[in-house]
């Protein structure tokens, strides 16, 4: 039982760093999606609607995963 307590205490110390990394990773991912979408819209203006829709779906999926990671890190920190 002591080993589990030690592992949980160590994880609590790293939870804030994990939440920050999740947020930074999501920001980088969404930024790359936006940049690529703008570049592809500039190359093919006739498919702007499809590209925009796919960009929004991909950004929402990334944001959902990042929110889940932040919540898990906060639960570890508070638990």
BAGUVO-601875 format. One record per residue: x negated, y negated, z negated of N, C-alpha, C, O in turn; residue in three letters. Coordinates in steps of 0.2 Angstrom, whole numbers. Layout:
N
+--------+---------+-------+---------+----------+-------+--------+---------+-------+--------+---------+-------+---------+
| n.east | n.north |  n.up | ca.east | ca.north | ca.up | c.east | c.north |  c.up | o.east | o.north |  o.up | residuo |
+--------+---------+-------+---------+----------+-------+--------+---------+-------+--------+---------+-------+---------+
|      X |       Y |     Z |       X |        Y |     Z |      X |       Y |     Z |      X |       Y |     Z |     ALA |
...
+--------+---------+-------+---------+----------+-------+--------+---------+-------+--------+---------+-------+---------+
END
This chain:
79
+--------+---------+-------+---------+----------+-------+--------+---------+-------+--------+---------+-------+---------+
| n.east | n.north |  n.up | ca.east | ca.north | ca.up | c.east | c.north |  c.up | o.east | o.north |  o.up | residuo |
+--------+---------+-------+---------+----------+-------+--------+---------+-------+--------+---------+-------+---------+
|     -4 |       6 |     0 |       0 |        0 |     0 |     -4 |      -6 |     0 |     -2 |     -11 |     3 |     UNK |
|    -10 |      -6 |    -3 |     -15 |      -12 |    -3 |    -17 |     -14 |     4 |    -18 |     -19 |     6 |     UNK |
|    -18 |      -9 |     8 |     -21 |      -10 |    15 |    -16 |     -14 |    19 |    -17 |     -19 |    23 |     UNK |
|     -9 |     -12 |    18 |      -4 |      -16 |    22 |     -3 |     -23 |    19 |     -2 |     -27 |    23 |     UNK |
|     -4 |     -24 |    13 |      -4 |      -31 |    10 |    -10 |     -35 |    13 |     -9 |     -41 |    15 |     UNK |
|    -16 |     -32 |    13 |     -21 |      -36 |    16 |    -20 |     -37 |    23 |    -22 |     -43 |    26 |     UNK |
|    -18 |     -33 |    27 |     -17 |      -34 |    34 |    -11 |     -39 |    35 |    -12 |     -44 |    40 |     UNK |
|     -6 |     -39 |    31 |      -1 |      -45 |    32 |     -4 |     -51 |    30 |     -2 |     -56 |    33 |     UNK |
|     -8 |     -52 |    25 |     -11 |      -58 |    23 |    -15 |     -61 |    28 |    -16 |     -67 |    30 |     UNK |
|    -19 |     -56 |    31 |     -24 |      -58 |    37 |    -20 |     -61 |    43 |    -21 |     -66 |    46 |     UNK |
|    -14 |     -58 |    44 |     -10 |      -60 |    50 |     -7 |     -66 |    49 |     -6 |     -70 |    53 |     UNK |
|     -5 |     -68 |    43 |      -2 |      -74 |    41 |     -7 |     -80 |    42 |     -4 |     -85 |    45 |     UNK |
|    -13 |     -79 |    41 |     -18 |      -84 |    43 |    -19 |     -86 |    50 |    -20 |     -91 |    52 |     UNK |
|    -17 |     -81 |    54 |     -18 |      -82 |    62 |    -12 |     -83 |    65 |    -12 |     -84 |    71 |     UNK |
|     -6 |     -83 |    62 |       0 |      -84 |    65 |      1 |     -91 |    68 |      4 |     -92 |    74 |     UNK |
|     -2 |     -96 |    65 |      -1 |     -103 |    68 |     -5 |    -104 |    74 |     -3 |    -107 |    79 |     UNK |
|    -11 |    -100 |    74 |     -15 |     -100 |    80 |    -12 |     -97 |    86 |    -12 |     -99 |    92 |     UNK |
|     -8 |     -91 |    84 |      -5 |      -87 |    89 |      1 |     -91 |    92 |      2 |     -91 |    98 |     UNK |
|      5 |     -95 |    88 |      10 |      -99 |    90 |      8 |    -105 |    95 |     11 |    -106 |   100 |     UNK |
|      2 |    -108 |    93 |      -1 |     -113 |    97 |     -3 |    -110 |   104 |     -2 |    -114 |   109 |     UNK |
|     -6 |    -104 |   104 |      -9 |     -102 |   110 |     -3 |    -100 |   115 |     -3 |    -100 |   121 |     UNK |
|      3 |     -97 |   112 |       9 |      -96 |   116 |     12 |    -102 |   119 |     13 |    -102 |   125 |     UNK |
|     12 |    -108 |   115 |      14 |     -114 |   118 |     10 |    -117 |   124 |     12 |    -119 |   129 |     UNK |
|      3 |    -116 |   122 |      -2 |     -119 |   127 |     -1 |    -114 |   134 |     -1 |    -117 |   139 |     UNK |
|     -1 |    -108 |   133 |       0 |     -103 |   139 |      6 |    -105 |   143 |      6 |    -105 |   149 |     UNK |
|     12 |    -106 |   139 |      18 |     -108 |   143 |     17 |    -114 |   147 |     20 |    -115 |   152 |     UNK |
|     14 |    -119 |   144 |      13 |     -126 |   147 |      9 |    -125 |   153 |     10 |    -128 |   158 |     UNK |
|      4 |    -121 |   153 |      -1 |     -120 |   159 |      3 |    -116 |   164 |      3 |    -118 |   170 |     UNK |
|      7 |    -111 |   162 |      11 |     -107 |   167 |     16 |    -111 |   171 |     16 |    -111 |   177 |     UNK |
|     20 |    -115 |   167 |      25 |     -119 |   170 |     22 |    -125 |   174 |     24 |    -126 |   180 |     UNK |
|     16 |    -127 |   172 |      13 |     -132 |   176 |     10 |    -129 |   183 |     11 |    -132 |   188 |     UNK |
|      8 |    -123 |   183 |       5 |     -120 |   189 |     11 |    -118 |   194 |     11 |    -119 |   200 |     UNK |
|     17 |    -116 |   191 |      23 |     -115 |   195 |     25 |    -121 |   198 |     27 |    -121 |   204 |     UNK |
|     25 |    -127 |   194 |      28 |     -133 |   197 |     23 |    -136 |   203 |     25 |    -138 |   208 |     UNK |
|     17 |    -135 |   202 |      12 |     -137 |   207 |     12 |    -133 |   213 |     12 |    -136 |   219 |     UNK |
|     13 |    -126 |   212 |      13 |     -122 |   218 |     20 |    -123 |   222 |     20 |    -123 |   228 |     UNK |
|     25 |    -125 |   218 |      32 |     -126 |   221 |     32 |    -132 |   225 |     34 |    -133 |   231 |     UNK |
|     29 |    -137 |   222 |      28 |     -144 |   226 |     24 |    -143 |   232 |     25 |    -146 |   238 |     UNK |
|     19 |    -139 |   232 |      14 |     -138 |   238 |     18 |    -134 |   243 |     17 |    -136 |   249 |     UNK |
|     22 |    -129 |   241 |      25 |     -125 |   246 |     31 |    -129 |   249 |     33 |    -128 |   255 |     UNK |
|     34 |    -134 |   245 |      40 |     -138 |   248 |     37 |    -143 |   253 |     40 |    -145 |   258 |     UNK |
|     31 |    -145 |   251 |      27 |     -150 |   256 |     26 |    -146 |   263 |     26 |    -149 |   268 |     UNK |
|     24 |    -140 |   262 |      22 |     -136 |   268 |     29 |    -134 |   272 |     29 |    -134 |   279 |     UNK |
|     34 |    -132 |   269 |      40 |     -130 |   272 |     46 |    -134 |   269 |     50 |    -131 |   265 |     UNK |
|     48 |    -140 |   271 |      53 |     -144 |   268 |     60 |    -141 |   269 |     64 |    -142 |   265 |     UNK |
|     61 |    -136 |   274 |      67 |     -133 |   276 |     69 |    -128 |   270 |     75 |    -127 |   270 |     UNK |
|     65 |    -126 |   266 |      66 |     -121 |   261 |     66 |    -124 |   254 |     64 |    -120 |   250 |     UNK |
|     67 |    -130 |   254 |      66 |     -133 |   247 |     71 |    -131 |   242 |     69 |    -130 |   236 |     UNK |
|     77 |    -129 |   244 |      82 |     -127 |   239 |     80 |    -120 |   236 |     81 |    -119 |   230 |     UNK |
|     78 |    -116 |   241 |      76 |     -109 |   238 |     70 |    -109 |   234 |     70 |    -106 |   228 |     UNK |
|     65 |    -113 |   235 |      59 |     -114 |   231 |     61 |    -117 |   225 |     59 |    -114 |   219 |     UNK |
|     65 |    -122 |   225 |      67 |     -125 |   218 |     71 |    -120 |   214 |     69 |    -120 |   208 |     UNK |
|     75 |    -116 |   216 |      79 |     -112 |   212 |     75 |    -106 |   209 |     75 |    -105 |   204 |     UNK |
|     70 |    -104 |   214 |      65 |      -99 |   211 |     61 |    -102 |   206 |     59 |     -98 |   201 |     UNK |
|     59 |    -108 |   207 |      54 |     -111 |   202 |     58 |    -112 |   195 |     55 |    -111 |   190 |     UNK |
|     64 |    -114 |   195 |      68 |     -115 |   189 |     69 |    -108 |   185 |     68 |    -108 |   179 |     UNK |
|     70 |    -103 |   189 |      71 |      -96 |   186 |     64 |     -94 |   183 |     64 |     -91 |   177 |     UNK |
|     59 |     -95 |   186 |      52 |      -93 |   184 |     50 |     -97 |   178 |     48 |     -94 |   173 |     UNK |
|     52 |    -103 |   178 |      50 |     -107 |   172 |     54 |    -105 |   166 |     52 |    -105 |   160 |     UNK |
|     60 |    -104 |   167 |      65 |     -102 |   162 |     62 |     -95 |   158 |     63 |     -94 |   152 |     UNK |
|     60 |     -91 |   163 |      58 |      -84 |   160 |     51 |     -85 |   156 |     51 |     -82 |   151 |     UNK |
|     47 |     -89 |   158 |      41 |      -91 |   155 |     42 |     -94 |   148 |     40 |     -93 |   143 |     UNK |
|     47 |     -99 |   148 |      49 |     -103 |   142 |     52 |     -98 |   137 |     51 |     -99 |   131 |     UNK |
|     56 |     -93 |   139 |      59 |      -88 |   135 |     54 |     -84 |   131 |     55 |     -83 |   126 |     UNK |
|     49 |     -82 |   135 |      44 |      -77 |   132 |     40 |     -81 |   127 |     38 |     -79 |   122 |     UNK |
|     38 |     -88 |   129 |      34 |      -92 |   124 |     38 |     -93 |   118 |     35 |     -93 |   112 |     UNK |
|     45 |     -95 |   118 |      49 |      -96 |   113 |     49 |     -89 |   108 |     49 |     -90 |   102 |     UNK |
|     50 |     -84 |   111 |      50 |      -77 |   108 |     43 |     -76 |   104 |     43 |     -74 |    98 |     UNK |
|     38 |     -78 |   107 |      31 |      -77 |   104 |     30 |     -82 |    98 |     27 |     -80 |    93 |     UNK |
|     33 |     -88 |    99 |      32 |      -93 |    93 |     36 |     -91 |    87 |     34 |     -91 |    82 |     UNK |
|     42 |     -88 |    89 |      47 |      -86 |    83 |     44 |     -80 |    80 |     44 |     -80 |    74 |     UNK |
|     41 |     -75 |    83 |      37 |      -70 |    80 |     31 |     -72 |    76 |     31 |     -69 |    70 |     UNK |
|     28 |     -77 |    78 |      22 |      -79 |    74 |     25 |     -83 |    68 |     22 |     -82 |    63 |     UNK |
|     30 |     -87 |    69 |      33 |      -90 |    63 |     36 |     -85 |    58 |     35 |     -86 |    52 |     UNK |
|     39 |     -80 |    60 |      41 |      -74 |    56 |     35 |     -71 |    52 |     36 |     -69 |    46 |     UNK |
|     30 |     -70 |    55 |      24 |      -67 |    52 |     21 |     -72 |    47 |     19 |     -69 |    42 |     UNK |
|     21 |     -78 |    49 |      18 |      -83 |    44 |     23 |     -84 |    38 |     20 |     -85 |    32 |     UNK |
|     29 |     -83 |    39 |      34 |      -84 |    33 |     35 |     -77 |    29 |     37 |     -78 |    23 |     UNK |
|     33 |     -72 |    32 |      35 |      -65 |    29 |     29 |     -63 |    25 |     30 |     -57 |    22 |     UNK |
+--------+---------+-------+---------+----------+-------+--------+---------+-------+--------+---------+-------+---------+
END
